[in-house]
Amino acid sequence: MVFVGFFLKHLPSFFFLLACISINMSGNYISCVSRTSWLFVFSDEKKPCPLCPEEKFKACYSHKLHRHLQNLHWKVSVAFEGYRMCICHLPCHPVKPNLIGDQTFSKMGAHYHCIICSATITRRTDMIGHINRHVNKGETESRFITIPAPKSSHEVLKESATDVQVLPNYSTPQKTDSYFNPKMKLNRQLIFCALAVLAEERKPIECLDAFGATGIMGLQWAKHLRSSVKVTINDCNENSVTMIQENCHLNKMKVKLHTKEQDYDEAMGDGGENSDTIEVTKMDANVIMHLRSFDFIHLDPFGTSVNYLDSAFRNVRNLGIVSLTSTDISSLYAKAQHVALRHYGCNIVRTEYYKELAARIVIAAVTRAAARCNKGIEVLLAVALEHFVLVVVRVLRGPSPADDSAKKIRYLIHCQWCEERIFQKEGNMVEENPYQQLPCDCHGSMPGKTAVVLGPLWSGALFNTGFLRRMLFEAVQYGLDEAQPLLKTLVCEADCTTLKHFSIHSLYDENKQEECGVYIKTPNTSAESYLVHGKRKSDEVIRNAAKRQKSENSAEHPAFYYNIHRHSIKGMNMPKLNKFLNYLSEAGYRVSRTHFDPMGVRTNAPLAQFKTILMKYSTPTYLGGQAEGPLLAFTVTSTFTLRHCGCSRVFV
């Protein structure tokens, strides 16, 4: 190997991927060295640096050149798949000239050359970010080296005994056709439990995953529920459809492919279909939901799902289930309020209960879409976590359920001083003073306007206790460990009780569980109490449903929750959260924890009583947080009421 510095210096500088490039005289090809010990062969001749101009670094002997290349070029290089992009000082990236007196000096700036696109970048951090963007786009092959970089093979991931192969950039939705988010595992388990409950009511059911991506969700349905479900996985992207077919074969599932509407019309006449066969379609989600009826539909687009609600409720069967996952949390969580107004037609502000507010916004949009199709809804589940908002509703066909559901959409009055809130009363008459509906007196004691109107929002219940208990039973049966703690919290939140009163053995104590005015089949339900689903409900059943809804209005869990830290008293040690729940329960109020906020308390107590009990069982900080109890053993020298926060504070 003989080093030729002059020849290399006149080549385009993007060939300098390493600190040194050598020429093999026998093979006549340029080869790259990936280790510093191979930078060059020691010789007695003086050689220049291939990445520096002669005026910056003159020709020198090998030991000095080795030290120069290693310290100045190799240590600040950027690695990429076995290659090194070293910093270059050649005059291929001139900076803006400086004018000093009558002379102009053009300074040559140090820079990097991208191995993939030959872009010239000055800073090393910018170069690393530039390479990462190439990797996220799937661009890993270099255009400027004779031996292309090896392509990364599909990675196989496993979740709930289901294998799926994904692309290297599977976690970036904008850069990949097969998006797979491991953080949404809990979301997939909750949807699976809801589908398993529906499969126990009637068999077989036709279910649709409208946005398949890798097909992980539909594969889990078919693999665990087997003959109870007929799974259809849809995606409008051709690459995703190919990936879904490969994942079906990977899990030993048969595939039936439909790519056109004509094929789908012909397939609707075929009745005999294998239970292990998964139907894969390549259509727009709105098109397939208009063409065919389903018992279970799940919508999980990237962002908001409001564009697909009308199609979902158009042909969904009676007493079927529609679940939707919204990931546009920036708008739902009041970070982009103008987007929430545009997508959901809702005015919101950031509050302490913003997650429950987001769930009620989505349910209000679902209710309006169902009412346009003469259908009502019964909310079975509403979950708002860090990455998503999940809503599961049961569909009730008919104008009467649609009217009953639409009446539950109301506006919310929110006090901006003490954060007290209450739904507006029903009726179309305009009140002279809407502030009278708020339990607090902040408007009377503070100047100006103190409250805002938020909404329209869903004002009904967010959970169905019977359905949640059966979901928990299915989660235990299928070993879904991540969903079980959340479902236990949801059951307690739906009943507005503490977790210590919860028992998993009491899931099916009742022989019959009634939902939406009909008796739902459970493992202990007799055949006489089971109503056949899929048919229109009789007028008597509809009347029973209306009576049940009216009787259960008082038994619904309280709307919204309070954060105990948000309303804590300065200079006082709060009681433990579980003890505080007991204090509220002893005072005669319904109370439970909430999954929306780990420090939240769902209760029907007014905010003033909430603060009074919190202050009563708090201790002064300077006493070192001694035994928690009523603040009676201390001499109160002065007390006064601070109207600014709408609460009383005691100063010792």
C-alpha positions as CSV (number, residue, x, y, z in Angstrom):
1,M,0.0,0.0,0.0
2,V,1.5,3.3,-1.1
3,F,0.1,6.6,0.1
4,V,-0.5,9.2,-2.6
5,G,-1.4,12.5,-1.1
6,F,-1.3,14.8,-4.1
7,F,-3.8,12.7,-6.1
8,L,-6.2,12.4,-3.3
9,K,-6.2,16.1,-2.6
10,H,-7.5,16.9,-6.1
11,L,-10.4,14.4,-5.8
12,P,-13.8,15.7,-4.7
13,S,-13.7,16.1,-0.9
14,F,-16.8,13.9,-0.3
15,F,-14.6,10.9,-0.9
16,F,-12.7,11.6,2.3
17,L,-14.9,9.5,4.5
18,L,-12.0,8.5,6.8
19,A,-9.0,10.2,8.1
20,C,-6.9,8.6,5.4
21,I,-7.6,7.0,2.1
22,S,-5.1,4.8,0.4
23,I,-4.7,3.5,-3.2
24,N,-4.0,-0.1,-4.0
25,M,-1.7,0.1,-7.0
26,S,-2.5,-3.5,-8.1
27,G,-6.3,-3.3,-8.0
28,N,-6.7,0.4,-8.9
29,Y,-9.6,1.0,-6.4
30,I,-10.1,3.3,-3.5
31,S,-10.4,1.6,-0.2
32,C,-11.5,3.0,3.2
33,V,-9.8,2.3,6.5
34,S,-11.9,1.8,9.6
35,R,-9.2,1.7,12.3
36,T,-6.7,4.3,13.3
37,S,-3.9,1.7,13.3
38,W,-4.4,1.3,9.5
39,L,-4.3,5.0,8.6
40,F,-1.1,4.6,6.6
41,V,2.1,2.7,6.3
42,F,5.1,4.3,7.9
43,S,7.8,5.4,5.5
44,D,10.8,7.7,5.4
45,E,9.2,10.1,2.9
46,K,7.4,13.3,3.9
47,K,3.7,13.2,3.1
48,P,1.0,15.9,3.3
49,C,-2.4,15.6,5.1
50,P,-5.1,14.6,2.7
51,L,-7.7,16.7,4.5
52,C,-5.8,19.9,5.1
53,P,-4.4,22.5,2.6
54,E,-0.7,22.8,2.3
55,E,-0.6,26.3,3.9
56,K,-2.4,24.9,7.0
57,F,-0.3,21.7,7.4
58,K,2.9,21.1,5.5
59,A,4.3,17.7,4.5
60,C,5.9,15.9,7.3
61,Y,7.1,12.4,8.3
62,S,4.8,9.6,9.1
63,H,4.8,9.7,12.9
64,K,3.9,13.4,13.0
65,L,1.2,12.9,10.3
66,H,-0.2,10.0,12.2
67,R,-0.5,12.1,15.4
68,H,-2.1,15.0,13.3
69,L,-4.7,12.7,11.7
70,Q,-5.6,11.0,14.9
71,N,-6.0,14.2,17.0
72,L,-7.4,16.6,14.5
73,H,-9.5,14.5,12.2
74,W,-10.3,11.0,13.7
75,K,-11.4,12.1,17.2
76,V,-14.0,14.5,15.9
77,S,-15.3,12.1,13.2
78,V,-18.9,10.9,12.8
79,A,-19.4,7.2,12.6
80,F,-22.0,5.6,10.3
81,E,-22.2,1.8,9.6
82,G,-18.5,1.1,9.7
83,Y,-17.4,4.3,8.0
84,R,-16.0,7.5,9.4
85,M,-16.9,11.0,8.2
86,C,-13.9,13.1,9.3
87,I,-13.7,16.8,9.5
88,C,-12.4,18.4,6.3
89,H,-10.3,21.6,6.0
90,L,-10.0,21.7,2.2
91,P,-11.3,24.7,0.2
92,C,-14.6,23.1,-0.7
93,H,-16.7,25.0,1.8
94,P,-15.7,28.7,1.7
95,V,-17.3,31.0,4.3
96,K,-18.4,34.5,3.9
97,P,-15.3,36.7,3.0
98,N,-14.2,39.4,5.5
99,L,-13.2,42.8,4.2
100,I,-10.3,44.4,6.1
101,G,-9.1,47.7,4.7
102,D,-8.6,47.3,1.0
103,Q,-8.0,43.6,1.1
104,T,-10.5,40.7,1.1
105,F,-9.7,37.6,3.1
106,S,-11.6,34.4,2.2
107,K,-11.4,32.0,5.1
108,M,-12.0,28.3,4.5
109,G,-14.2,26.8,7.2
110,A,-13.9,23.3,8.6
111,H,-16.8,21.0,7.6
112,Y,-18.2,17.5,7.2
113,H,-19.4,15.8,4.0
114,C,-22.5,13.5,4.3
115,I,-21.7,10.0,3.0
116,I,-25.3,9.6,1.8
117,C,-26.3,12.8,0.1
118,S,-22.9,14.7,-0.1
119,A,-24.3,17.6,1.9
120,T,-21.7,19.9,3.4
121,I,-22.3,20.6,7.1
122,T,-20.2,22.7,9.5
123,R,-20.9,21.5,13.0
124,R,-20.6,18.0,14.3
125,T,-23.9,18.0,16.2
126,D,-25.7,19.1,13.1
127,M,-24.0,16.3,11.2
128,I,-25.2,13.7,13.7
129,G,-28.7,15.0,13.4
130,H,-28.5,15.0,9.6
131,I,-27.4,11.4,9.6
132,N,-30.2,10.5,12.1
133,R,-32.8,12.0,9.7
134,H,-31.5,9.8,6.9
135,V,-31.8,6.8,9.1
136,N,-35.4,7.7,10.1
137,K,-36.3,8.0,6.4
138,G,-34.8,4.6,5.7
139,E,-32.0,6.1,3.6
140,T,-28.9,4.1,4.6
141,E,-27.2,3.4,1.3
142,S,-24.4,5.6,0.3
143,R,-24.1,7.0,-3.2
144,F,-20.4,7.7,-3.2
145,I,-18.7,4.5,-2.1
146,T,-18.2,1.5,-4.4
147,I,-19.4,-1.0,-1.8
148,P,-22.9,-0.1,-0.6
149,A,-23.8,-0.1,3.1
150,P,-25.5,-3.3,4.1
151,K,-29.3,-3.0,4.2
152,S,-30.8,-3.7,7.6
153,S,-33.2,-6.6,7.6
154,H,-36.8,-6.5,9.0
155,E,-36.8,-6.6,12.8
156,V,-39.3,-9.1,14.3
157,L,-41.1,-8.0,17.5
158,K,-43.3,-10.1,19.7
159,E,-46.3,-8.9,21.7
160,S,-48.9,-11.1,23.4
161,A,-47.7,-14.2,21.6
162,T,-48.0,-12.5,18.3
163,D,-44.9,-11.9,16.0
164,V,-44.7,-8.9,13.7
165,Q,-41.9,-7.8,11.5
166,V,-41.3,-4.0,11.2
167,L,-39.0,-1.7,9.4
168,P,-36.0,-0.2,11.1
169,N,-37.8,3.2,11.4
170,Y,-41.0,1.7,12.7
171,S,-41.3,4.2,15.6
172,T,-41.5,7.3,13.4
173,P,-45.0,7.6,11.9
174,Q,-44.1,10.3,9.3
175,K,-41.2,8.3,7.9
176,T,-42.5,4.8,7.7
177,D,-45.4,2.9,6.1
178,S,-45.6,0.4,9.0
179,Y,-45.8,2.4,12.1
180,F,-45.6,0.4,15.3
181,N,-45.5,2.0,18.7
182,P,-44.5,-0.2,21.6
183,K,-45.9,2.4,24.1
184,M,-49.4,1.6,22.9
185,K,-49.4,-1.9,24.2
186,L,-51.8,-1.0,27.0
187,N,-54.1,0.5,24.5
188,R,-54.1,-2.7,22.4
189,Q,-54.8,-4.8,25.5
190,L,-57.8,-2.7,26.5
191,I,-59.3,-2.9,23.0
192,F,-58.7,-6.7,23.0
193,C,-60.6,-7.0,26.3
194,A,-63.5,-5.0,25.0
195,L,-63.7,-7.2,21.9
196,A,-63.4,-10.4,24.0
197,V,-66.4,-9.2,26.1
198,L,-68.4,-8.6,22.9
199,A,-67.4,-12.0,21.6
200,E,-69.0,-13.6,24.7
201,E,-72.3,-11.9,23.9
202,R,-72.7,-13.2,20.3
203,K,-70.7,-15.4,18.0
204,P,-69.2,-15.0,15.5
205,I,-68.7,-11.2,15.2
206,E,-67.2,-9.3,12.3
207,C,-64.6,-6.8,13.5
208,L,-62.6,-4.3,11.6
209,D,-59.2,-2.7,12.2
210,A,-59.5,0.2,9.9
211,F,-55.9,1.4,10.2
212,G,-53.8,-1.8,10.2
213,A,-50.2,-0.6,9.7
214,T,-48.4,-3.8,10.8
215,G,-51.6,-5.6,11.5
216,I,-50.6,-6.4,15.1
217,M,-54.0,-5.6,16.6
218,G,-56.0,-7.7,14.1
219,L,-53.5,-10.6,14.4
220,Q,-54.0,-10.6,18.2
221,W,-57.7,-10.7,17.8
222,A,-57.6,-13.7,15.4
223,K,-54.9,-15.6,17.2
224,H,-56.6,-15.5,20.7
225,L,-60.3,-15.4,19.9
226,R,-60.1,-17.7,16.9
227,S,-63.6,-18.8,15.7
228,S,-65.4,-16.2,17.7
229,V,-64.3,-13.4,15.4
230,K,-64.0,-12.7,11.7
231,V,-61.1,-10.2,11.4
232,T,-60.7,-7.7,8.6
233,I,-57.5,-5.6,8.6
234,N,-57.6,-2.5,6.3
235,D,-55.0,0.0,5.2
236,C,-54.8,2.3,2.3
237,N,-51.0,2.1,1.9
238,E,-49.7,-0.6,-0.4
239,N,-46.5,-1.2,1.5
240,S,-48.5,-1.6,4.7
241,V,-50.8,-4.1,3.1
242,T,-47.8,-6.1,2.0
243,M,-46.4,-6.0,5.5
244,I,-49.7,-7.2,6.9
245,Q,-49.7,-10.2,4.6
246,E,-46.2,-11.1,5.6
247,N,-47.1,-10.9,9.2
248,C,-50.1,-13.1,8.7
249,H,-47.9,-15.8,7.1
250,L,-45.4,-15.3,10.0
251,N,-48.2,-16.2,12.5
252,K,-49.5,-19.1,10.3
253,M,-52.7,-17.3,9.3
254,K,-54.4,-17.6,6.0
255,V,-54.9,-14.3,4.1
256,K,-57.8,-13.2,1.8
257,L,-56.8,-10.1,-0.1
258,H,-59.2,-7.5,-1.5
259,T,-57.8,-4.4,-3.2
260,K,-60.8,-3.1,-5.1
261,E,-64.4,-2.3,-4.4
262,Q,-65.6,-4.8,-7.1
263,D,-63.7,-7.6,-5.4
264,Y,-65.3,-6.6,-2.1
265,D,-68.8,-6.7,-3.6
266,E,-68.2,-10.2,-4.9
267,A,-66.8,-11.4,-1.6
268,M,-69.9,-10.3,0.3
269,G,-71.8,-13.1,-1.2
270,D,-69.4,-15.8,-0.1
271,G,-70.7,-17.3,3.2
272,G,-68.3,-20.2,3.9
273,E,-65.1,-18.7,5.2
274,N,-62.4,-20.3,7.2
275,S,-62.2,-19.1,10.8
276,D,-58.4,-18.9,10.6
277,T,-58.6,-16.6,7.6
278,I,-57.8,-12.9,8.0
279,E,-59.3,-10.6,5.4
280,V,-56.9,-7.9,4.3
281,T,-58.2,-4.9,2.3
282,K,-56.5,-2.0,0.6
283,M,-59.1,0.8,0.7
284,D,-59.8,4.1,2.3
285,A,-61.2,3.6,5.8
286,N,-64.3,5.6,4.9
287,V,-65.0,3.5,1.9
288,I,-64.8,0.1,3.6
289,M,-67.0,1.2,6.4
290,H,-69.6,2.4,3.9
291,L,-69.5,-0.8,1.9
292,R,-70.0,-3.3,4.8
293,S,-71.5,-3.7,8.2
294,F,-69.4,-4.7,11.2
295,D,-70.1,-5.6,14.9
296,F,-66.9,-4.1,16.1
297,I,-64.9,-1.2,14.6
298,H,-61.7,0.3,15.8
299,L,-60.3,3.6,14.6
300,D,-56.7,4.5,15.2
301,P,-55.6,7.1,12.7
302,F,-52.5,9.2,13.2
303,G,-54.1,12.2,14.9
304,T,-57.8,13.0,15.2
305,S,-60.5,10.5,14.2
306,V,-63.3,12.9,13.6
307,N,-63.0,12.5,9.8
308,Y,-64.1,8.8,10.1
309,L,-66.9,9.0,12.6
310,D,-69.8,9.4,10.2
311,S,-68.7,6.4,8.2
312,A,-68.2,4.3,11.3
313,F,-71.7,4.9,12.6
314,R,-73.3,4.6,9.2
315,N,-73.3,0.7,9.0
316,V,-72.3,-0.5,12.4
317,R,-74.8,-3.1,13.7
318,N,-77.2,-2.6,16.6
319,L,-75.6,-3.1,20.0
320,G,-72.2,-3.2,18.3
321,I,-69.1,-1.4,19.6
322,V,-67.1,1.4,18.2
323,S,-63.7,2.2,19.7
324,L,-61.5,5.0,18.7
325,T,-58.0,6.1,19.7
326,S,-57.1,9.8,19.4
327,T,-53.5,10.7,19.5
328,D,-53.9,14.5,18.8
329,I,-53.2,15.2,22.5
330,S,-51.8,18.7,21.8
331,S,-55.3,19.9,20.9
332,L,-57.2,17.7,23.3
333,Y,-55.0,18.7,26.2
334,A,-55.5,22.4,25.5
335,K,-52.0,23.0,24.2
336,A,-53.4,24.0,20.7
337,Q,-56.8,25.4,21.5
338,H,-57.4,26.6,18.0
339,V,-57.0,23.1,16.6
340,A,-59.5,21.8,19.2
341,L,-62.0,24.4,18.0
342,R,-61.4,23.5,14.4
343,H,-61.6,19.7,14.7
344,Y,-64.1,19.3,17.6
345,G,-65.9,22.6,17.6
346,C,-65.1,23.0,21.3
347,N,-63.7,25.9,23.3
348,I,-61.3,24.7,26.1
349,V,-58.7,26.1,28.4
350,R,-56.0,24.4,30.4
351,T,-57.5,23.1,33.7
352,E,-56.5,20.7,36.5
353,Y,-58.9,18.1,35.0
354,Y,-57.7,18.6,31.4
355,K,-57.5,14.8,30.7
356,E,-61.1,14.1,31.6
357,L,-62.0,17.2,29.7
358,A,-60.3,15.7,26.6
359,A,-62.3,12.4,27.0
360,R,-65.5,14.3,27.2
361,I,-64.6,16.3,24.1
362,V,-64.1,13.2,22.1
363,I,-67.3,11.6,23.4
364,A,-69.3,14.7,22.4
365,A,-68.0,14.4,18.8
366,V,-68.8,10.7,18.8
367,T,-72.4,11.5,20.1
368,R,-73.0,14.1,17.4
369,A,-71.8,11.7,14.6
370,A,-74.0,8.9,15.9
371,A,-77.0,11.2,16.2
372,R,-76.7,12.2,12.6
373,C,-77.2,8.5,11.7
374,N,-80.2,8.2,14.1
375,K,-78.2,6.2,16.6
376,G,-77.5,6.7,20.3
377,I,-74.5,5.7,22.3
378,E,-73.7,4.2,25.8
379,V,-70.2,5.0,26.9
380,L,-68.5,1.9,28.1
381,L,-65.0,3.1,28.7
382,A,-63.0,6.4,28.4
383,V,-59.3,6.5,29.2
384,A,-56.9,9.4,28.8
385,L,-53.3,8.7,29.4
386,E,-50.0,10.3,28.3
387,H,-50.0,9.3,24.7
388,F,-53.6,8.7,23.7
389,V,-57.3,9.1,24.5
390,L,-59.3,5.9,24.1
391,V,-63.1,5.9,23.9
392,V,-65.3,2.7,23.7
393,V,-69.0,3.1,23.1
394,R,-71.9,0.8,22.4
395,V,-74.3,1.7,19.6
396,L,-78.1,1.9,20.2
397,R,-80.1,2.1,17.0
398,G,-83.1,4.4,16.9
399,P,-84.1,8.1,17.1
400,S,-85.1,7.9,20.8
401,P,-81.6,6.7,22.0
402,A,-80.1,9.3,19.7
403,D,-82.2,12.1,21.3
404,D,-81.3,10.9,24.8
405,S,-77.6,10.9,24.0
406,A,-77.7,14.3,22.3
407,K,-79.3,15.8,25.4
408,K,-76.3,14.9,27.4
409,I,-74.1,17.3,25.5
410,R,-73.9,20.5,27.5
411,Y,-71.6,23.4,28.2
412,L,-69.4,23.7,31.3
413,I,-69.0,26.7,33.5
414,H,-65.5,26.9,34.9
415,C,-64.3,29.3,37.6
416,Q,-60.8,30.5,36.8
417,W,-60.0,31.5,40.4
418,C,-60.8,28.4,42.4
419,E,-61.3,26.0,39.5
420,E,-64.8,25.0,40.6
421,R,-66.9,23.7,37.7
422,I,-70.5,22.7,37.0
423,F,-72.5,21.8,33.9
424,Q,-75.1,24.3,32.7
425,K,-78.7,23.4,33.4
426,E,-80.9,22.0,30.7
427,G,-83.1,24.3,28.8
428,N,-83.0,27.1,26.2
429,M,-83.9,30.0,28.5
430,V,-81.1,32.6,29.0
431,E,-80.3,33.3,32.7
432,E,-79.6,36.8,33.9
433,N,-76.7,35.7,36.1
434,P,-75.0,32.4,35.0
435,Y,-72.6,32.8,37.9
436,Q,-75.3,31.7,40.3
437,Q,-75.0,28.1,39.0
438,L,-71.4,27.9,40.4
439,P,-71.2,26.8,44.1
440,C,-68.3,29.3,44.7
441,D,-68.8,33.0,45.4
442,C,-65.7,34.2,43.5
443,H,-67.7,36.4,41.2
444,G,-69.2,38.4,44.1
445,S,-65.8,38.9,45.8
446,M,-63.5,39.5,42.8
447,P,-63.8,42.3,40.2
448,G,-64.5,41.5,36.6
449,K,-65.4,38.2,34.9
450,T,-64.2,35.2,36.8
451,A,-65.6,32.2,34.9
452,V,-65.5,30.9,31.3
453,V,-67.8,28.6,29.4
454,L,-66.2,25.5,28.0
455,G,-67.7,23.0,25.6
456,P,-69.9,21.6,24.3
457,L,-68.9,18.5,26.3
458,W,-70.4,15.1,27.2
459,S,-72.0,15.4,30.6
460,G,-73.0,11.7,31.1
461,A,-71.1,8.8,32.7
462,L,-67.7,7.8,31.4
463,F,-67.7,4.2,32.5
464,N,-70.1,1.2,32.5
465,T,-69.3,-0.9,35.7
466,G,-70.7,-4.2,34.4
467,F,-68.7,-3.9,31.2
468,L,-65.5,-3.0,33.0
469,R,-65.9,-6.0,35.3
470,R,-66.2,-8.3,32.4
471,M,-63.2,-6.7,30.7
472,L,-61.2,-7.4,33.9
473,F,-62.4,-11.0,33.8
474,E,-61.1,-11.3,30.2
475,A,-57.8,-9.7,31.1
476,V,-57.3,-12.2,33.9
477,Q,-58.3,-15.1,31.7
478,Y,-55.9,-14.1,28.9
479,G,-53.0,-13.0,31.2
480,L,-52.9,-9.4,30.2
481,D,-50.9,-8.2,33.2
482,E,-50.5,-4.5,32.1
483,A,-54.3,-3.9,31.7
484,Q,-55.4,-5.5,35.0
485,P,-54.2,-2.7,37.4
486,L,-55.8,0.0,35.2
487,L,-59.1,-1.9,34.9
488,K,-59.3,-2.4,38.7
489,T,-58.8,1.4,39.0
490,L,-61.5,2.0,36.4
491,V,-64.0,-0.3,38.2
492,C,-63.5,1.5,41.5
493,E,-63.8,4.9,39.7
494,A,-67.0,3.8,38.0
495,D,-68.5,2.7,41.4
496,C,-66.8,5.7,43.1
497,T,-65.4,3.5,45.8
498,T,-61.9,2.9,47.1
499,L,-59.7,0.0,46.0
500,K,-59.9,-1.7,49.4
501,H,-63.6,-2.5,48.8
502,F,-62.8,-4.1,45.5
503,S,-62.8,-7.9,45.1
504,I,-62.0,-9.8,41.9
505,H,-64.2,-12.7,43.1
506,S,-67.3,-10.5,43.0
507,L,-67.1,-9.9,39.3
508,Y,-70.0,-12.1,38.5
509,D,-71.9,-12.3,41.7
510,E,-75.0,-11.0,40.0
511,N,-76.8,-13.5,37.8
512,K,-77.8,-10.9,35.3
513,Q,-76.0,-7.7,34.2
514,E,-78.1,-5.1,32.5
515,E,-76.6,-2.6,30.1
516,C,-78.4,-0.2,27.8
517,G,-81.8,-1.6,28.8
518,V,-81.1,-5.2,27.8
519,Y,-79.7,-8.2,29.7
520,I,-76.2,-9.1,28.7
521,K,-75.1,-12.7,28.7
522,T,-72.5,-13.5,31.4
523,P,-71.1,-16.9,32.5
524,N,-73.7,-17.2,35.2
525,T,-76.6,-15.8,33.2
526,S,-79.5,-18.2,32.4
527,A,-80.8,-18.6,28.8
528,E,-84.1,-17.1,29.7
529,S,-82.5,-13.7,30.6
530,Y,-80.4,-13.5,27.5
531,L,-81.8,-11.3,24.8
532,V,-80.7,-12.1,21.2
533,H,-78.5,-9.4,19.8
534,G,-78.3,-8.0,16.3
535,K,-82.1,-7.4,16.1
536,R,-84.0,-4.2,16.7
537,K,-85.1,-3.7,20.2
538,S,-88.8,-3.7,20.9
539,D,-90.6,-0.6,22.2
540,E,-90.8,-2.1,25.7
541,V,-87.1,-2.6,25.9
542,I,-86.5,1.0,24.7
543,R,-88.8,2.2,27.4
544,N,-87.0,0.1,30.0
545,A,-83.8,1.6,28.8
546,A,-85.1,5.1,29.2
547,K,-86.4,4.4,32.7
548,R,-83.1,2.8,33.6
549,Q,-81.1,5.8,32.4
550,K,-83.4,8.2,34.4
551,S,-83.0,6.0,37.6
552,E,-79.3,5.8,37.2
553,N,-78.6,9.5,36.8
554,S,-78.3,9.9,40.5
555,A,-76.1,6.8,40.8
556,E,-73.6,7.9,38.2
557,H,-70.1,8.7,39.3
558,P,-69.4,12.4,40.0
559,A,-68.1,14.4,37.1
560,F,-64.5,15.5,37.2
561,Y,-62.0,15.4,40.0
562,Y,-59.8,17.6,42.3
563,N,-56.1,17.4,42.6
564,I,-55.1,17.3,46.2
565,H,-51.8,19.1,45.6
566,R,-53.5,21.8,43.6
567,H,-55.7,22.7,46.6
568,S,-53.1,22.2,49.4
569,I,-52.6,24.8,52.0
570,K,-49.2,26.6,52.1
571,G,-47.3,25.9,55.3
572,M,-49.3,22.8,56.1
573,N,-48.6,19.1,55.7
574,M,-51.4,17.3,53.9
575,P,-52.6,13.9,55.0
576,K,-51.8,10.8,53.0
577,L,-54.1,10.4,50.0
578,N,-55.7,7.1,51.2
579,K,-56.3,8.6,54.6
580,F,-57.8,11.7,53.0
581,L,-60.2,9.4,51.0
582,N,-61.3,7.9,54.2
583,Y,-61.9,11.3,55.8
584,L,-64.1,12.3,52.9
585,S,-66.0,9.0,53.0
586,E,-66.6,9.4,56.8
587,A,-68.0,12.9,56.0
588,G,-70.7,11.2,53.9
589,Y,-69.4,11.8,50.4
590,R,-68.7,9.4,47.6
591,V,-65.0,9.2,46.9
592,S,-62.6,7.3,44.7
593,R,-59.2,7.7,43.0
594,T,-59.0,8.4,39.3
595,H,-56.8,7.1,36.5
596,F,-56.7,10.5,34.9
597,D,-54.5,11.9,37.7
598,P,-52.5,9.9,40.3
599,M,-53.1,12.6,42.9
600,G,-56.7,13.2,41.8
601,V,-59.8,12.6,44.0
602,R,-63.2,12.0,42.3
603,T,-65.9,13.0,44.8
604,N,-69.3,14.6,44.9
605,A,-68.2,17.0,47.6
606,P,-68.2,20.7,46.7
607,L,-64.8,22.3,46.4
608,A,-65.4,24.3,49.6
609,Q,-66.1,21.2,51.6
610,F,-63.1,19.5,50.0
611,K,-60.8,22.3,51.2
612,T,-62.4,22.4,54.6
613,I,-61.7,18.7,55.2
614,L,-58.3,19.0,53.7
615,M,-57.4,21.8,56.1
616,K,-59.0,20.1,59.1
617,Y,-56.7,17.1,58.8
618,S,-53.5,19.0,57.9
619,T,-50.7,19.8,60.3
620,P,-48.4,22.7,60.4
621,T,-45.1,22.2,58.6
622,Y,-42.9,23.4,61.5
623,L,-44.2,20.6,63.8
624,G,-42.5,18.1,61.6
625,G,-45.6,16.4,60.3
626,Q,-46.7,14.7,63.6
627,A,-49.8,12.6,63.9
628,E,-52.4,13.6,61.4
629,G,-55.7,14.7,62.9
630,P,-58.0,17.6,63.4
631,L,-56.2,20.9,64.0
632,L,-57.6,21.5,67.5
633,A,-54.7,21.3,69.9
634,F,-53.1,24.5,68.7
635,T,-54.0,28.0,69.7
636,V,-55.2,30.0,66.8
637,T,-54.1,33.6,67.3
638,S,-55.6,35.1,64.1
639,T,-57.8,33.8,61.3
640,F,-59.0,35.5,58.2
641,T,-60.6,34.6,55.0
642,L,-58.9,35.0,51.7
643,R,-61.5,35.6,49.1
644,H,-58.8,35.6,46.3
645,C,-58.6,31.8,46.3
646,G,-62.2,31.2,47.4
647,C,-61.0,29.3,50.5
648,S,-60.2,29.9,54.2
649,R,-56.7,29.8,55.4
650,V,-55.6,29.6,59.1
651,F,-52.5,31.3,60.3
652,V,-51.0,30.3,63.6
